[in-house]
Amino acid sequence: MSKQTLRQRFGVRIRQLREEAGYSQEAFADACGYARSYMSRIERGLGNPSLDAIEVLANALQVEVAELFPITGSR
Amino acid sequence: MSKQTLRQRFGVRIRQLREEAGYSQEAFADACGYARSYMSRIERGLGNPSLDAIEVLANALQVEVAELFPITGSR
């Protein structure tokens, strides 16, 4: 089992919550005020969003920031 | 009671965990490979660390990333 990077785990989580909220990637990018290409990079684990950007994502998803970071149990 | 920004809450949390771990600000900055001035900005809620930087902080503190984001209960 390969270890995912934090970027990858974050991207998977954003996608999961975005889909649960019923957003297409494009609609969610619009809701955040981001380009769809940037949202795609985040969901694929390629983006390196800042704390401010992470807050925008959490607000758009109406979740606490902590909920964007699942506990890995890897420690 | 004024609402703190996420940057401010994050900075307070980093300082709290850093002190609990027994680090001076300078020693903790060194452990992260960051300049002390950058660490000071983060702790004062002025810095806007990226996801990669947040991971460095969590690793240096030996905590899960989620632990850096206390639930505010404000929703």
N, CA and C atoms of all chains as a GROMACS GRO file, in nm:
protein
  450
    1MET      N    1   0.086  -0.118   0.000
    1MET     CA    2   0.000   0.000   0.000
    1MET      C    3   0.089   0.123   0.000
    2SER      N    4   0.088   0.198  -0.106
    2SER     CA    5   0.175   0.315  -0.113
    2SER      C    6   0.115   0.429  -0.032
    3LYS      N    7   0.202   0.506   0.026
    3LYS     CA    8   0.157   0.618   0.108
    3LYS      C    9   0.125   0.736   0.017
    4GLN      N   10   0.005   0.788   0.032
    4GLN     CA   11  -0.031   0.908  -0.044
    4GLN      C   12   0.032   1.030   0.020
    5THR      N   13   0.063   1.126  -0.061
    5THR     CA   14   0.112   1.253  -0.008
    5THR      C   15  -0.007   1.328   0.052
    6LEU      N   16   0.026   1.427   0.132
    6LEU     CA   17  -0.081   1.510   0.189
    6LEU      C   18  -0.160   1.578   0.079
    7ARG      N   19  -0.090   1.625  -0.024
    7ARG     CA   20  -0.162   1.689  -0.136
    7ARG      C   21  -0.263   1.593  -0.198
    8GLN      N   22  -0.222   1.468  -0.213
    8GLN     CA   23  -0.312   1.370  -0.275
    8GLN      C   24  -0.430   1.340  -0.184
    9ARG      N   25  -0.402   1.322  -0.056
    9ARG     CA   26  -0.512   1.292   0.037
    9ARG      C   27  -0.608   1.411   0.044
   10PHE      N   28  -0.552   1.530   0.041
   10PHE     CA   29  -0.635   1.651   0.045
   10PHE      C   30  -0.723   1.658  -0.080
   11GLY      N   31  -0.663   1.631  -0.194
   11GLY     CA   32  -0.738   1.636  -0.318
   11GLY      C   33  -0.852   1.536  -0.323
   12VAL      N   34  -0.824   1.416  -0.275
   12VAL     CA   35  -0.928   1.312  -0.272
   12VAL      C   36  -1.042   1.355  -0.180
   13ARG      N   37  -1.006   1.416  -0.069
   13ARG     CA   38  -1.107   1.459   0.028
   13ARG      C   39  -1.193   1.572  -0.028
   14ILE      N   40  -1.127   1.667  -0.096
   14ILE     CA   41  -1.203   1.777  -0.156
   14ILE      C   42  -1.301   1.721  -0.259
   15ARG      N   43  -1.252   1.632  -0.341
   15ARG     CA   44  -1.341   1.575  -0.442
   15ARG      C   45  -1.460   1.503  -0.378
   16GLN      N   46  -1.431   1.424  -0.274
   16GLN     CA   47  -1.536   1.350  -0.205
   16GLN      C   48  -1.643   1.444  -0.148
   17LEU      N   49  -1.597   1.548  -0.080
   17LEU     CA   50  -1.693   1.641  -0.019
   17LEU      C   51  -1.766   1.722  -0.125
   18ARG      N   52  -1.696   1.756  -0.231
   18ARG     CA   53  -1.757   1.832  -0.341
   18ARG      C   54  -1.868   1.749  -0.406
   19GLU      N   55  -1.841   1.619  -0.426
   19GLU     CA   56  -1.942   1.533  -0.487
   19GLU      C   57  -2.059   1.511  -0.391
   20GLU      N   58  -2.028   1.495  -0.262
   20GLU     CA   59  -2.136   1.478  -0.163
   20GLU      C   60  -2.227   1.601  -0.160
   21ALA      N   61  -2.168   1.718  -0.186
   21ALA     CA   62  -2.246   1.842  -0.186
   21ALA      C   63  -2.321   1.862  -0.317
   22GLY      N   64  -2.299   1.770  -0.412
   22GLY     CA   65  -2.374   1.776  -0.537
   22GLY      C   66  -2.320   1.874  -0.639
   23TYR      N   67  -2.198   1.916  -0.621
   23TYR     CA   68  -2.135   2.009  -0.716
   23TYR      C   69  -2.062   1.934  -0.827
   24SER      N   70  -2.075   1.982  -0.950
   24SER     CA   71  -1.979   1.944  -1.053
   24SER      C   72  -1.848   2.016  -1.020
   25GLN      N   73  -1.740   1.970  -1.080
   25GLN     CA   74  -1.612   2.037  -1.053
   25GLN      C   75  -1.619   2.184  -1.098
   26GLU      N   76  -1.684   2.205  -1.211
   26GLU     CA   77  -1.692   2.342  -1.264
   26GLU      C   78  -1.776   2.431  -1.173
   27ALA      N   79  -1.891   2.379  -1.130
   27ALA     CA   80  -1.978   2.459  -1.043
   27ALA      C   81  -1.910   2.489  -0.911
   28PHE      N   82  -1.834   2.392  -0.861
   28PHE     CA   83  -1.766   2.413  -0.734
   28PHE      C   84  -1.653   2.516  -0.749
   29ALA      N   85  -1.581   2.506  -0.859
   29ALA     CA   86  -1.477   2.606  -0.885
   29ALA      C   87  -1.539   2.746  -0.890
   30ASP      N   88  -1.653   2.756  -0.958
   30ASP     CA   89  -1.723   2.885  -0.964
   30ASP      C   90  -1.760   2.935  -0.824
   31ALA      N   91  -1.812   2.842  -0.742
   31ALA     CA   92  -1.855   2.879  -0.607
   31ALA      C   93  -1.738   2.932  -0.525
   32CYS      N   94  -1.619   2.881  -0.554
   32CYS     CA   95  -1.499   2.924  -0.482
   32CYS      C   96  -1.434   3.046  -0.545
   33GLY      N   97  -1.473   3.077  -0.667
   33GLY     CA   98  -1.407   3.186  -0.739
   33GLY      C   99  -1.274   3.145  -0.798
   34TYR      N  100  -1.258   3.015  -0.820
   34TYR     CA  101  -1.134   2.962  -0.876
   34TYR      C  102  -1.157   2.914  -1.020
   35ALA      N  103  -1.048   2.908  -1.093
   35ALA     CA  104  -1.054   2.849  -1.226
   35ALA      C  105  -1.074   2.698  -1.213
   36ARG      N  106  -1.146   2.641  -1.308
   36ARG     CA  107  -1.166   2.497  -1.302
   36ARG      C  108  -1.032   2.422  -1.311
   37SER      N  109  -0.939   2.478  -1.386
   37SER     CA  110  -0.809   2.411  -1.400
   37SER      C  111  -0.736   2.405  -1.265
   38TYR      N  112  -0.754   2.508  -1.185
   38TYR     CA  113  -0.691   2.509  -1.052
   38TYR      C  114  -0.759   2.405  -0.963
   39MET      N  115  -0.892   2.400  -0.970
   39MET     CA  116  -0.964   2.300  -0.890
   39MET      C  117  -0.925   2.159  -0.931
   40SER      N  118  -0.908   2.140  -1.060
   40SER     CA  119  -0.865   2.008  -1.108
   40SER      C  120  -0.728   1.972  -1.052
   41ARG      N  121  -0.639   2.069  -1.049
   41ARG     CA  122  -0.505   2.043  -0.995
   41ARG      C  123  -0.512   2.008  -0.846
   42ILE      N  124  -0.597   2.078  -0.775
   42ILE     CA  125  -0.611   2.048  -0.632
   42ILE      C  126  -0.663   1.906  -0.614
   43GLU      N  127  -0.768   1.870  -0.688
   43GLU     CA  128  -0.828   1.738  -0.668
   43GLU      C  129  -0.734   1.626  -0.710
   44ARG      N  130  -0.643   1.657  -0.803
   44ARG     CA  131  -0.546   1.554  -0.846
   44ARG      C  132  -0.420   1.553  -0.759
   45GLY      N  133  -0.421   1.636  -0.656
   45GLY     CA  134  -0.305   1.635  -0.566
   45GLY      C  135  -0.186   1.710  -0.621
   46LEU      N  136  -0.211   1.798  -0.716
   46LEU     CA  137  -0.102   1.874  -0.777
   46LEU      C  138  -0.094   2.016  -0.722
   47GLY      N  139  -0.205   2.068  -0.677
   47GLY     CA  140  -0.206   2.204  -0.625
   47GLY      C  141  -0.150   2.212  -0.484
   48ASN      N  142  -0.104   2.328  -0.448
   48ASN     CA  143  -0.048   2.351  -0.315
   48ASN      C  144  -0.119   2.473  -0.254
   49PRO      N  145  -0.248   2.456  -0.224
   49PRO     CA  146  -0.328   2.572  -0.181
   49PRO      C  147  -0.277   2.631  -0.050
   50SER      N  148  -0.288   2.761  -0.039
   50SER     CA  149  -0.251   2.831   0.084
   50SER      C  150  -0.361   2.817   0.188
   51LEU      N  151  -0.328   2.859   0.309
   51LEU     CA  152  -0.427   2.857   0.418
   51LEU      C  153  -0.552   2.936   0.378
   52ASP      N  154  -0.533   3.051   0.317
   52ASP     CA  155  -0.649   3.129   0.273
   52ASP      C  156  -0.734   3.052   0.172
   53ALA      N  157  -0.668   2.984   0.079
   53ALA     CA  158  -0.741   2.907  -0.022
   53ALA      C  159  -0.813   2.788   0.042
   54ILE      N  160  -0.748   2.726   0.140
   54ILE     CA  161  -0.809   2.614   0.212
   54ILE      C  162  -0.936   2.661   0.283
   55GLU      N  163  -0.931   2.783   0.337
   55GLU     CA  164  -1.049   2.839   0.404
   55GLU      C  165  -1.163   2.861   0.304
   56VAL      N  166  -1.128   2.908   0.186
   56VAL     CA  167  -1.230   2.928   0.082
   56VAL      C  168  -1.298   2.795   0.049
   57LEU      N  169  -1.218   2.690   0.036
   57LEU     CA  170  -1.272   2.558   0.005
   57LEU      C  171  -1.365   2.509   0.117
   58ALA      N  172  -1.319   2.524   0.241
   58ALA     CA  173  -1.400   2.477   0.355
   58ALA      C  174  -1.531   2.555   0.363
   59ASN      N  175  -1.523   2.687   0.342
   59ASN     CA  176  -1.645   2.768   0.348
   59ASN      C  177  -1.743   2.727   0.238
   60ALA      N  178  -1.691   2.704   0.119
   60ALA     CA  179  -1.779   2.667   0.008
   60ALA      C  180  -1.844   2.532   0.032
   61LEU      N  181  -1.772   2.445   0.102
   61LEU     CA  182  -1.826   2.311   0.133
   61LEU      C  183  -1.907   2.311   0.263
   62GLN      N  184  -1.904   2.426   0.333
   62GLN     CA  185  -1.973   2.438   0.462
   62GLN      C  186  -1.929   2.332   0.561
   63VAL      N  187  -1.798   2.314   0.570
   63VAL     CA  188  -1.742   2.222   0.669
   63VAL      C  189  -1.631   2.295   0.746
   64GLU      N  190  -1.595   2.241   0.859
   64GLU     CA  191  -1.480   2.292   0.933
   64GLU      C  192  -1.352   2.257   0.856
   65VAL      N  193  -1.252   2.340   0.868
   65VAL     CA  194  -1.125   2.313   0.801
   65VAL      C  195  -1.070   2.176   0.842
   66ALA      N  196  -1.084   2.142   0.970
   66ALA     CA  197  -1.031   2.014   1.018
   66ALA      C  198  -1.090   1.896   0.940
   67GLU      N  199  -1.213   1.913   0.892
   67GLU     CA  200  -1.278   1.802   0.821
   67GLU      C  201  -1.216   1.776   0.684
   68LEU      N  202  -1.134   1.870   0.639
   68LEU     CA  203  -1.065   1.851   0.511
   68LEU      C  204  -0.941   1.763   0.527
   69PHE      N  205  -0.907   1.734   0.652
   69PHE     CA  206  -0.784   1.659   0.679
   69PHE      C  207  -0.814   1.534   0.760
   70PRO      N  208  -0.849   1.426   0.692
   70PRO     CA  209  -0.880   1.302   0.762
   70PRO      C  210  -0.756   1.254   0.839
   71ILE      N  211  -0.782   1.199   0.956
   71ILE     CA  212  -0.673   1.140   1.035
   71ILE      C  213  -0.626   1.014   0.962
   72THR      N  214  -0.496   1.004   0.944
   72THR     CA  215  -0.445   0.891   0.866
   72THR      C  216  -0.419   0.768   0.951
   73GLY      N  217  -0.394   0.791   1.079
   73GLY     CA  218  -0.359   0.678   1.164
   73GLY      C  219  -0.225   0.617   1.130
   74SER      N  220  -0.143   0.694   1.055
   74SER     CA  221  -0.015   0.638   1.010
   74SER      C  222   0.097   0.663   1.109
   75ARG      N  223   0.068   0.739   1.214
   75ARG     CA  224   0.175   0.766   1.312
   75ARG      C  225   0.179   0.659   1.418
   76MET      N  226  -1.721   3.933   2.171
   76MET     CA  227  -1.608   3.845   2.139
   76MET      C  228  -1.586   3.848   1.988
   77SER      N  229  -1.475   3.904   1.947
   77SER     CA  230  -1.451   3.916   1.804
   77SER      C  231  -1.409   3.782   1.745
   78LYS      N  232  -1.448   3.762   1.623
   78LYS     CA  233  -1.416   3.636   1.556
   78LYS      C  234  -1.273   3.643   1.503
   79GLN      N  235  -1.194   3.543   1.539
   79GLN     CA  236  -1.058   3.538   1.486
   79GLN      C  237  -1.061   3.483   1.344
   80THR      N  238  -0.966   3.530   1.266
   80THR     CA  239  -0.953   3.474   1.133
   80THR      C  240  -0.890   3.335   1.143
   81LEU      N  241  -0.902   3.261   1.035
   81LEU     CA  242  -0.838   3.128   1.034
   81LEU      C  243  -0.687   3.142   1.053
   82ARG      N  244  -0.628   3.242   0.989
   82ARG     CA  245  -0.483   3.261   1.006
   82ARG      C  246  -0.447   3.282   1.152
   83GLN      N  247  -0.530   3.360   1.221
   83GLN     CA  248  -0.503   3.388   1.362
   83GLN      C  249  -0.519   3.262   1.447
   84ARG      N  250  -0.627   3.190   1.423
   84ARG     CA  251  -0.650   3.069   1.501
   84ARG      C  252  -0.538   2.967   1.474
   85PHE      N  253  -0.498   2.960   1.348
   85PHE     CA  254  -0.390   2.868   1.312
   85PHE      C  255  -0.260   2.907   1.384
   86GLY      N  256  -0.231   3.036   1.385
   86GLY     CA  257  -0.109   3.084   1.450
   86GLY      C  258  -0.108   3.055   1.599
   87VAL      N  259  -0.222   3.078   1.662
   87VAL     CA  260  -0.232   3.050   1.806
   87VAL      C  261  -0.210   2.902   1.833
   88ARG      N  262  -0.266   2.820   1.746
   88ARG     CA  263  -0.255   2.675   1.764
   88ARG      C  264  -0.111   2.628   1.745
   89ILE      N  265  -0.045   2.684   1.644
   89ILE     CA  266   0.095   2.646   1.620
   89ILE      C  267   0.179   2.684   1.741
   90ARG      N  268   0.158   2.805   1.792
   90ARG     CA  269   0.236   2.848   1.908
   90ARG      C  270   0.210   2.758   2.028
   91GLN      N  271   0.083   2.724   2.049
   91GLN     CA  272   0.047   2.638   2.162
   91GLN      C  273   0.118   2.503   2.153
   92LEU      N  274   0.110   2.441   2.036
   92LEU     CA  275   0.171   2.308   2.019
   92LEU      C  276   0.323   2.318   2.024
   93ARG      N  277   0.376   2.425   1.969
   93ARG     CA  278   0.521   2.445   1.971
   93ARG      C  279   0.570   2.457   2.115
   94GLU      N  280   0.497   2.533   2.197
   94GLU     CA  281   0.537   2.549   2.337
   94GLU      C  282   0.520   2.419   2.414
   95GLU      N  283   0.411   2.347   2.385
   95GLU     CA  284   0.391   2.217   2.451
   95GLU      C  285   0.504   2.121   2.419
   96ALA      N  286   0.557   2.135   2.298
   96ALA     CA  287   0.667   2.047   2.257
   96ALA      C  288   0.802   2.094   2.311
   97GLY      N  289   0.801   2.208   2.381
   97GLY     CA  290   0.922   2.256   2.445
   97GLY      C  291   1.018   2.329   2.354
   98TYR      N  292   0.969   2.371   2.239
   98TYR     CA  293   1.054   2.444   2.145
   98TYR      C  294   1.047   2.595   2.169
   99SER      N  295   1.162   2.662   2.164
   99SER     CA  296   1.160   2.807   2.145
   99SER      C  297   1.115   2.832   2.002
  100GLN      N  298   1.074   2.955   1.975
  100GLN     CA  299   1.032   2.985   1.837
  100GLN      C  300   1.150   2.965   1.740
  101GLU      N  301   1.267   3.004   1.785
  101GLU     CA  302   1.384   2.991   1.698
  101GLU      C  303   1.419   2.844   1.672
  102ALA      N  304   1.415   2.764   1.778
  102ALA     CA  305   1.449   2.621   1.762
  102ALA      C  306   1.345   2.552   1.674
  103PHE      N  307   1.220   2.593   1.688
  103PHE     CA  308   1.116   2.531   1.607
  103PHE      C  309   1.129   2.572   1.461
  104ALA      N  310   1.159   2.699   1.439
  104ALA     CA  311   1.183   2.743   1.301
  104ALA      C  312   1.297   2.662   1.239
  105ASP      N  313   1.403   2.643   1.317
  105ASP     CA  314   1.515   2.563   1.267
  105ASP      C  315   1.471   2.420   1.234
  106ALA      N  316   1.389   2.362   1.322
  106ALA     CA  317   1.344   2.224   1.300
  106ALA      C  318   1.263   2.212   1.172
  107CYS      N  319   1.195   2.321   1.137
  107CYS     CA  320   1.112   2.322   1.015
  107CYS      C  321   1.192   2.363   0.892
  108GLY      N  322   1.310   2.420   0.915
  108GLY     CA  323   1.387   2.472   0.802
  108GLY      C  324   1.337   2.608   0.756
  109TYR      N  325   1.268   2.679   0.845
  109TYR     CA  326   1.214   2.810   0.811
  109TYR      C  327   1.291   2.920   0.884
  110ALA      N  328   1.282   3.040   0.832
  110ALA     CA  329   1.338   3.156   0.901
  110ALA      C  330   1.251   3.186   1.023
  111ARG      N  331   1.316   3.232   1.129
  111ARG     CA  332   1.239   3.267   1.248
  111ARG      C  333   1.136   3.375   1.216
  112SER      N  334   1.170   3.467   1.128
  112SER     CA  335   1.077   3.576   1.095
  112SER      C  336   0.949   3.520   1.031
  113TYR      N  337   0.966   3.414   0.951
  113TYR     CA  338   0.848   3.351   0.889
  113TYR      C  339   0.764   3.282   0.996
  114MET      N  340   0.831   3.213   1.088
  114MET     CA  341   0.757   3.146   1.196
  114MET      C  342   0.682   3.247   1.281
  115SER      N  343   0.747   3.361   1.305
  115SER     CA  344   0.682   3.466   1.383
  115SER      C  345   0.557   3.516   1.311
  116ARG      N  346   0.567   3.532   1.182
  116ARG     CA  347   0.451   3.577   1.104
  116ARG      C  348   0.338   3.475   1.111
  117ILE      N  349   0.373   3.348   1.101
  117ILE     CA  350   0.270   3.245   1.110
  117ILE      C  351   0.201   3.250   1.246
  118GLU      N  352   0.280   3.258   1.352
  118GLU     CA  353   0.221   3.255   1.487
  118GLU      C  354   0.138   3.380   1.516
  119ARG      N  355   0.170   3.489   1.450
  119ARG     CA  356   0.092   3.612   1.470
  119ARG      C  357  -0.027   3.620   1.374
  120GLY      N  358  -0.047   3.517   1.296
  120GLY     CA  359  -0.164   3.516   1.208
  120GLY      C  360  -0.144   3.600   1.083
  121LEU      N  361  -0.019   3.625   1.049
  121LEU     CA  362   0.010   3.706   0.931
  121LEU      C  363   0.052   3.620   0.813
  122GLY      N  364   0.107   3.506   0.840
  122GLY     CA  365   0.153   3.420   0.731
  122GLY      C  366   0.039   3.344   0.666
  123ASN      N  367   0.059   3.305   0.544
  123ASN     CA  368  -0.041   3.230   0.468
  123ASN      C  369   0.024   3.103   0.414
  124PRO      N  370   0.058   3.011   0.507
  124PRO     CA  371   0.137   2.893   0.466
  124PRO      C  372   0.061   2.804   0.368
  125SER      N  373   0.135   2.747   0.277
  125SER     CA  374   0.076   2.654   0.180
  125SER      C  375   0.055   2.518   0.245
  126LEU      N  376  -0.017   2.433   0.174
  126LEU     CA  377  -0.040   2.296   0.221
  126LEU      C  378   0.093   2.226   0.250
  127ASP      N  379   0.190   2.244   0.164
  127ASP     CA  380   0.321   2.182   0.188
  127ASP      C  381   0.384   2.235   0.318
  128ALA      N  382   0.372   2.366   0.340
  128ALA     CA  383   0.430   2.425   0.461
  128ALA      C  384   0.356   2.376   0.585
  129ILE      N  385   0.224   2.362   0.572
  129ILE     CA  386   0.143   2.312   0.684
  129ILE      C  387   0.186   2.170   0.720
  130GLU      N  388   0.219   2.092   0.618
  130GLU     CA  389   0.265   1.955   0.642
  130GLU      C  390   0.399   1.955   0.715
  131VAL      N  391   0.487   2.046   0.678
  131VAL     CA  392   0.617   2.057   0.746
  131VAL      C  393   0.595   2.088   0.895
  132LEU      N  394   0.503   2.181   0.922
  132LEU     CA  395   0.475   2.218   1.061
  132LEU      C  396   0.419   2.099   1.139
  133ALA      N  397   0.323   2.028   1.079
  133ALA     CA  398   0.263   1.913   1.148
  133ALA      C  399   0.367   1.805   1.174
  134ASN      N  400   0.452   1.780   1.075
  134ASN     CA  401   0.555   1.677   1.092
  134ASN      C  402   0.652   1.716   1.204
  135ALA      N  403   0.691   1.843   1.206
  135ALA     CA  404   0.786   1.888   1.308
  135ALA      C  405   0.724   1.878   1.447
  136LEU      N  406   0.592   1.898   1.455
  136LEU     CA  407   0.522   1.890   1.583
  136LEU      C  408   0.477   1.747   1.614
  137GLN      N  409   0.494   1.658   1.518
  137GLN     CA  410   0.453   1.518   1.532
  137GLN      C  411   0.305   1.506   1.567
  138VAL      N  412   0.225   1.582   1.494
  138VAL     CA  413   0.080   1.573   1.509
  138VAL      C  414   0.018   1.554   1.371
  139GLU      N  415  -0.107   1.510   1.370
  139GLU     CA  416  -0.182   1.503   1.245
  139GLU      C  417  -0.215   1.645   1.199
  140VAL      N  418  -0.225   1.665   1.070
  140VAL     CA  419  -0.259   1.798   1.018
  140VAL      C  420  -0.392   1.846   1.077
  141ALA      N  421  -0.488   1.756   1.091
  141ALA     CA  422  -0.619   1.795   1.145
  141ALA      C  423  -0.606   1.859   1.283
  142GLU      N  424  -0.505   1.817   1.358
  142GLU     CA  425  -0.489   1.870   1.494
  142GLU      C  426  -0.446   2.016   1.494
  143LEU      N  427  -0.403   2.065   1.380
  143LEU     CA  428  -0.365   2.206   1.370
  143LEU      C  429  -0.488   2.296   1.352
  144PHE      N  430  -0.604   2.233   1.330
  144PHE     CA  431  -0.726   2.311   1.301
  144PHE      C  432  -0.835   2.276   1.401
  145PRO      N  433  -0.834   2.343   1.515
  145PRO     CA  434  -0.937   2.316   1.615
  145PRO      C  435  -1.076   2.346   1.558
  146ILE      N  436  -1.172   2.265   1.597
  146ILE     CA  437  -1.310   2.289   1.558
  146ILE      C  438  -1.358   2.414   1.632
  147THR      N  439  -1.416   2.506   1.557
  147THR     CA  440  -1.455   2.632   1.620
  147THR      C  441  -1.594   2.628   1.679
  148GLY      N  442  -1.676   2.538   1.625
  148GLY     CA  443  -1.813   2.534   1.672
  148GLY      C  444  -1.893   2.656   1.634
  149SER      N  445  -1.842   2.733   1.536
  149SER     CA  446  -1.908   2.859   1.500
  149SER      C  447  -2.012   2.839   1.392
  150ARG      N  448  -2.022   2.720   1.337
  150ARG     CA  449  -2.122   2.697   1.232
  150ARG      C  450  -2.254   2.654   1.293
   0.00000   0.00000   0.00000
